[in-house]
Amino acid sequence: MFYYVLKFVVLGPLLRLLFRPRIEGLEHIPDDGAAIVAGNHLSFSDHFLMPAILKRRITFLAKAEYFTGPGIKGRLTAAFFHSIGQIPVDRSGKEAGQAAIREGLGVLSKGELLGIYPEGTRSHDGRLYKGKVGVAVMAIRAGVPVIPCAMVGTFEIQPPGQKVPKVKRVTIRFGEPLDFSRYAGLEDQKAAIRAVTDEIMYAILGLSGQEYVDEYAAKAKTAQAEEPKRFPRRPR
């Protein structure tokens, strides 16, 4: 109930008023039945803007850190994400990927919409990074379509490190559903799930117009963070 109050009475109308999102391809979202909405991830604002414009409820697999923050702020953040039906996923350890897949399949088995960011983390520089294969495993195993989605302009309104987003118009684009039924039974084949993931990322790229980087975003972030350590500035 709280989810729908936020979506249709409180948060949804406010976000529409402030950011006046241009919405393209909304007809590609099915009125019922399970499907995966796979999008790029440029900003913390993505968590709110895309769900706000959908008629149906969508459940995202959210990083566990949103649910485990310290202090009053941490508890409020956790309560908020729980209230809107988001599922915490621990991204550390060998079992992290399998846990996320299990949770996602559980959502799809109920005939619901599952939202996922195949990059696995927010882009730190506005570019589109290589997708992780979990989205492909879920799509093949559940036998559901994947609707590509592109958030355009959210990096500019709230880049990493900026707590309060700028009030500026954004665009949300949905592409035609991708059917991967031809890969049925091949979710354990590395070549198959890589091909499916790359097709999804190519569709997102076509919608977003971003520069593509054939590297995982988390690895690129780590490399950027370590750059000053490898090449420290000399004192003048």
PATITI-771639 format. One record per residue (C-alpha): residue number from 1; x, y, z. Coordinates in steps of 0.2 Angstrom, whole numbers, plus 2048, in hexadecimal, padded with zeros to 3 digits. Last residue first. Example, Ala and Ser with C-alpha at 12.3 -4.5 7.8 and 13.67 -1.06 7.14 Angstrom:
<rec 2; <844; 7FB; 824>>
<rec 1; <83E; 7EA; 827>>
***
This chain:
<rec 236; <91A; 86D; 7E2>>
<rec 235; <916; 85D; 7EA>>
<rec 234; <915; 84E; 7DD>>
<rec 233; <903; 848; 7DA>>
<rec 232; <901; 836; 7DD>>
<rec 231; <901; 82A; 7CE>>
<rec 230; <8FC; 818; 7D4>>
<rec 229; <8F2; 81F; 7E3>>
<rec 228; <8EA; 82C; 7D8>>
<rec 227; <8E4; 81F; 7CC>>
<rec 226; <8DD; 813; 7D9>>
<rec 225; <8CC; 81B; 7D9>>
<rec 224; <8CB; 81A; 7C6>>
<rec 223; <8D0; 808; 7C6>>
<rec 222; <8C2; 804; 7D3>>
<rec 221; <8B5; 80D; 7C9>>
<rec 220; <8BA; 804; 7B9>>
<rec 219; <8B9; 7F3; 7C2>>
<rec 218; <8A8; 7F7; 7C9>>
<rec 217; <8A2; 7FD; 7B8>>
<rec 216; <8A6; 7ED; 7AF>>
<rec 215; <8B0; 7F0; 79F>>
<rec 214; <8AB; 7F1; 78C>>
<rec 213; <8A8; 804; 78E>>
<rec 212; <899; 80B; 784>>
<rec 211; <897; 81E; 781>>
<rec 210; <884; 822; 784>>
<rec 209; <877; 824; 777>>
<rec 208; <86A; 81F; 784>>
<rec 207; <85D; 815; 779>>
<rec 206; <86A; 80C; 76E>>
<rec 205; <875; 809; 77D>>
<rec 204; <867; 800; 786>>
<rec 203; <864; 7F5; 777>>
<rec 202; <877; 7F1; 776>>
<rec 201; <877; 7ED; 789>>
<rec 200; <869; 7E1; 786>>
<rec 199; <871; 7D8; 778>>
<rec 198; <881; 7D7; 782>>
<rec 197; <878; 7CF; 790>>
<rec 196; <870; 7C2; 784>>
<rec 195; <881; 7BE; 77C>>
<rec 194; <88A; 7BC; 78D>>
<rec 193; <87C; 7B1; 793>>
<rec 192; <87E; 7A6; 783>>
<rec 191; <891; 7A5; 783>>
<rec 190; <891; 7A1; 796>>
<rec 189; <885; 792; 794>>
<rec 188; <87B; 78F; 7A4>>
<rec 187; <86C; 799; 79F>>
<rec 186; <86B; 78F; 78F>>
<rec 185; <85B; 786; 792>>
<rec 184; <851; 793; 788>>
<rec 183; <85C; 79D; 77D>>
<rec 182; <850; 7A0; 76F>>
<rec 181; <844; 7A6; 77C>>
<rec 180; <84E; 7B6; 77D>>
<rec 179; <841; 7C3; 778>>
<rec 178; <846; 7D5; 77A>>
<rec 177; <838; 7E1; 77E>>
<rec 176; <838; 7F1; 773>>
<rec 175; <841; 800; 77B>>
<rec 174; <83D; 80B; 78A>>
<rec 173; <843; 81C; 78B>>
<rec 172; <843; 828; 79A>>
<rec 171; <848; 83A; 797>>
<rec 170; <84D; 847; 7A4>>
<rec 169; <848; 859; 7A8>>
<rec 168; <853; 862; 7B5>>
<rec 167; <851; 866; 7C7>>
<rec 166; <862; 862; 7CD>>
<rec 165; <864; 853; 7D9>>
<rec 164; <868; 854; 7EB>>
<rec 163; <876; 849; 7F1>>
<rec 162; <883; 84B; 7E4>>
<rec 161; <891; 83E; 7E6>>
<rec 160; <88E; 835; 7D6>>
<rec 159; <885; 840; 7C9>>
<rec 158; <873; 846; 7CD>>
<rec 157; <86B; 851; 7C0>>
<rec 156; <878; 84E; 7B2>>
<rec 155; <879; 83B; 7B5>>
<rec 154; <866; 83B; 7B4>>
<rec 153; <866; 843; 7A3>>
<rec 152; <860; 833; 799>>
<rec 151; <85A; 824; 7A2>>
<rec 150; <85A; 815; 795>>
<rec 149; <84F; 806; 796>>
<rec 148; <850; 7F5; 78E>>
<rec 147; <840; 7EA; 790>>
<rec 146; <845; 7D8; 793>>
<rec 145; <838; 7CA; 78F>>
<rec 144; <835; 7BB; 79B>>
<rec 143; <83A; 7A9; 79A>>
<rec 142; <83E; 7A8; 7AC>>
<rec 141; <84F; 79F; 7A9>>
<rec 140; <853; 7A9; 79A>>
<rec 139; <84F; 7BA; 7A1>>
<rec 138; <857; 7B6; 7B2>>
<rec 137; <867; 7AF; 7AB>>
<rec 136; <868; 7BE; 79F>>
<rec 135; <866; 7CB; 7AD>>
<rec 134; <874; 7C2; 7B7>>
<rec 133; <880; 7C4; 7A9>>
<rec 132; <888; 7D5; 7AF>>
<rec 131; <888; 7E3; 7A2>>
<rec 130; <897; 7EC; 79B>>
<rec 129; <896; 7FF; 79F>>
<rec 128; <88D; 80D; 798>>
<rec 127; <895; 81E; 79B>>
<rec 126; <88F; 82C; 7A7>>
<rec 125; <89F; 82D; 7B1>>
<rec 124; <89C; 823; 7C0>>
<rec 123; <88F; 817; 7B9>>
<rec 122; <885; 811; 7C7>>
<rec 121; <887; 7FE; 7CC>>
<rec 120; <883; 7ED; 7C5>>
<rec 119; <884; 7F2; 7B3>>
<rec 118; <875; 7E7; 7B0>>
<rec 117; <86A; 7F3; 7B9>>
<rec 116; <85A; 7EA; 7BE>>
<rec 115; <847; 7EC; 7C0>>
<rec 114; <83C; 7DE; 7C1>>
<rec 113; <82A; 7DF; 7BC>>
<rec 112; <81E; 7D2; 7C4>>
<rec 111; <816; 7C2; 7BF>>
<rec 110; <819; 7BA; 7D0>>
<rec 109; <827; 7AF; 7C9>>
<rec 108; <830; 7BF; 7C3>>
<rec 107; <832; 7C5; 7D5>>
<rec 106; <839; 7B4; 7DB>>
<rec 105; <845; 7B3; 7CB>>
<rec 104; <84C; 7C4; 7D1>>
<rec 103; <850; 7BE; 7E2>>
<rec 102; <858; 7AE; 7DC>>
<rec 101; <862; 7B7; 7D0>>
<rec 100; <868; 7C4; 7DD>>
<rec 99; <86D; 7B5; 7E8>>
<rec 98; <877; 7AD; 7DA>>
<rec 97; <881; 7BD; 7D7>>
<rec 96; <885; 7BF; 7E9>>
<rec 95; <88A; 7AD; 7EC>>
<rec 94; <89D; 7B1; 7E9>>
<rec 93; <89E; 7BF; 7F5>>
<rec 92; <898; 7D1; 7F5>>
<rec 91; <889; 7D8; 7EC>>
<rec 90; <87D; 7D5; 7FA>>
<rec 89; <86C; 7D8; 7F3>>
<rec 88; <85E; 7E1; 7FB>>
<rec 87; <84D; 7E0; 7F3>>
<rec 86; <843; 7F0; 7F0>>
<rec 85; <830; 7F0; 7F4>>
<rec 84; <82D; 802; 7F6>>
<rec 83; <82C; 800; 809>>
<rec 82; <83C; 7F7; 80A>>
<rec 81; <845; 805; 801>>
<rec 80; <83E; 812; 80D>>
<rec 79; <841; 808; 81D>>
<rec 78; <853; 805; 818>>
<rec 77; <856; 818; 814>>
<rec 76; <84D; 81D; 824>>
<rec 75; <858; 811; 82E>>
<rec 74; <868; 817; 826>>
<rec 73; <864; 829; 829>>
<rec 72; <860; 825; 83B>>
<rec 71; <871; 81D; 83E>>
<rec 70; <87B; 811; 833>>
<rec 69; <877; 80B; 821>>
<rec 68; <872; 7F9; 81F>>
<rec 67; <863; 7F9; 813>>
<rec 66; <86B; 804; 805>>
<rec 65; <87B; 7FA; 807>>
<rec 64; <872; 7EA; 802>>
<rec 63; <872; 7F0; 7EF>>
<rec 62; <861; 7F1; 7E8>>
<rec 61; <858; 7E4; 7DD>>
<rec 60; <84A; 7EE; 7D6>>
<rec 59; <837; 7EA; 7D7>>
<rec 58; <82B; 7F3; 7CB>>
<rec 57; <819; 7F7; 7CE>>
<rec 56; <80F; 7FB; 7BE>>
<rec 55; <80A; 80B; 7B8>>
<rec 54; <81C; 810; 7B5>>
<rec 53; <821; 823; 7B6>>
<rec 52; <826; 822; 7C9>>
<rec 51; <830; 812; 7C7>>
<rec 50; <83C; 81A; 7BA>>
<rec 49; <83F; 82A; 7C5>>
<rec 48; <841; 822; 7D6>>
<rec 47; <850; 816; 7D4>>
<rec 46; <857; 820; 7C6>>
<rec 45; <85A; 82F; 7D2>>
<rec 44; <869; 826; 7D9>>
<rec 43; <871; 82A; 7C8>>
<rec 42; <878; 823; 7B8>>
<rec 41; <871; 811; 7B7>>
<rec 40; <86D; 80A; 7A6>>
<rec 39; <85D; 7FF; 7A5>>
<rec 38; <856; 7EE; 7A5>>
<rec 37; <843; 7EC; 7A8>>
<rec 36; <840; 7DA; 7AA>>
<rec 35; <82F; 7D2; 7A7>>
<rec 34; <821; 7C9; 7AF>>
<rec 33; <80F; 7CA; 7AB>>
<rec 32; <804; 7D9; 7A9>>
<rec 31; <802; 7EA; 7A0>>
<rec 30; <812; 7E7; 797>>
<rec 29; <81E; 7F5; 796>>
<rec 28; <822; 7F8; 783>>
<rec 27; <814; 806; 783>>
<rec 26; <81F; 811; 78E>>
<rec 25; <82A; 813; 77E>>
<rec 24; <82F; 825; 782>>
<rec 23; <82D; 82F; 792>>
<rec 22; <833; 841; 794>>
<rec 21; <835; 844; 7A6>>
<rec 20; <82E; 854; 7AE>>
<rec 19; <83C; 854; 7BB>>
<rec 18; <833; 85E; 7C9>>
<rec 17; <821; 85B; 7C5>>
<rec 16; <823; 848; 7C0>>
<rec 15; <82E; 846; 7D0>>
<rec 14; <821; 84E; 7DB>>
<rec 13; <813; 844; 7D3>>
<rec 12; <81C; 833; 7D6>>
<rec 11; <822; 837; 7E8>>
<rec 10; <812; 83B; 7F1>>
<rec 9; <801; 834; 7EA>>
<rec 8; <804; 828; 7DC>>
<rec 7; <815; 820; 7E0>>
<rec 6; <816; 823; 7F2>>
<rec 5; <804; 81E; 7F6>>
<rec 4; <807; 80F; 7EA>>
<rec 3; <816; 809; 7F4>>
<rec 2; <80E; 80C; 805>>
<rec 1; <800; 800; 800>>
***
